[in-house]
Amino acid sequence: MYDFLLDEGQKQLRDEVRDLVHWVPREMVVAMDQDVIRFPRDFLREAGRRNLLGIRFPKQWGGRGLDWVATCMAMEEIGTLGYIFACTFGVGAELVCDAIVRHGTDAQKERYVSPLLRGDLFAAEGLTEPRGGSDFFGTTTRAEEVGADFVLNGQKRFIVGAEGADFFLVYARTDLEAAPREGITAFIVERGPGVSVKHLYGLMGSRGGGTGRVLFKDVVVPRENVVGRVGGGAAVFDTMMIPERLGTAAMTLGPAVASLDVAGGYTTRRKAFGRRINEFEGVSFQVAEAAMLLDAARSLVYTTARAVEAGESSSATRRYISETKKFVTEACQRVVHIAMQVMGGIGYTDVYPIERHFRDLRLASIWTGTSEVMSMIIAHEWYREREDALAAARTLKGRRRDWEADAVNSAASDERVFE
């Protein structure tokens, strides 16, 4: 469906990812949804064994040195198994690794990134707190310098991988007097004394990822586990918004693809009034809408992936990523809704996987930044880009047509009232 977007190497990688997807036993998918499997260690170990974790990171640390296009392709394919497979696949090998590869030391990459990409260790990101998620810089988790180390106290919740992670990327306030963006530090915190999981959530969907609340009580964190610099957590957070949100969009495609395929197959076999139901416009037009949404969503994912690779300006990149995250997650939720609708009552049962994907994808427009936060960023960056374009036109660095003047009565100044 998207071969033309991939080069030969990426197509070969896609086939490798599909082999991994085919390897996953049906029993694992079912057991995760029932929380019998509470964290998919076997799946992640197998992905690591096949060198499919962190494929965009340098070969030196266990990746394949590929790009965001290849990564988005892999995330989509993994997502066809179920959203939680892609979530756990991405949280450690994309989010946590990204922070360490971009901002960490070689010693940190050797100790944490390489074994994680081999599937020998598992990681989780500690960002959201009970008092708030979107207000990241209002974090109350505290890390206090004590001699050569830091002592960490606080808690994080809704942590995918809380149950299974060997270490956590944790943001904590290290300077109570500094401005919010200047007083936060990112740490690598190993599971050990003082680290505990106090609550595993009974989730509506996306089960089996060990999502829980993690408590840190007088945890000693060595200084060498600071990612970046002390007080530099904002820089780590800013770069992580790319894999968090673009990765989320890419993985959301997978369950929608699987749902539409199942529903499409059903509509070509199910008969009513003596005809296959895909021959009725009431059904086929809905399938057409779903196919259109999927194609548009995928186009936005891969356009944004290429923009990131091309090094687009930070303002434009933030807007592209936010647009992608919002549009794709909402479009894919609509696709799964349509899949259930055209199947009728049987789609609402566990005879088919549509109801699981429906439950799972409700998370997509909430986590890693809600749709409302994405809209806020999109609007902010769009207005900023417009002002930059106007400034460039005023200084003759860019030519810009006065579109307001292209109206019959554009000179009617008494009608052009703004206050």
Buried (B, 14 or more C-beta within 10 A) or exposed (E): EBEEBBEEEBEEBBEBBBEBBEEBEEEBBBBBBEBEBBBBBEBBBBBBEBBBBBBBBEEEBBBBEBBBBBBBBBBBBBBBBBBBBBBBBBBBBBBBBBBBBBBBBEEBBEBBBBBBBBBBBBBBBBBBBEEEBEEBBEBEBBBBEEEEBBBBBBBBBBBBBBBBBBBBBBBBBBBEEEEEBBBBBBBBBBBEEBBBBEEBBEBEBBBBBBBBBBBBEEBBBEEEBBBBEBBBBBBBBEBBBBBBBBBBBBBBBBBBBBBBEBBBEBBEEBEEEEEEBBEBEEBBEBBEEBBEBBEEBBBBBBBBBBBBEEEBEEBBBBBBBBBBBBBBBBBBBBBBBBBBBBBEEEBBEEEBBBBBBBBBBBBBBEBBBBBEBBEBBBEBBBEBBEEBEEEEBEEEEEEEEEEEEEEEEEEEEEEEEEE
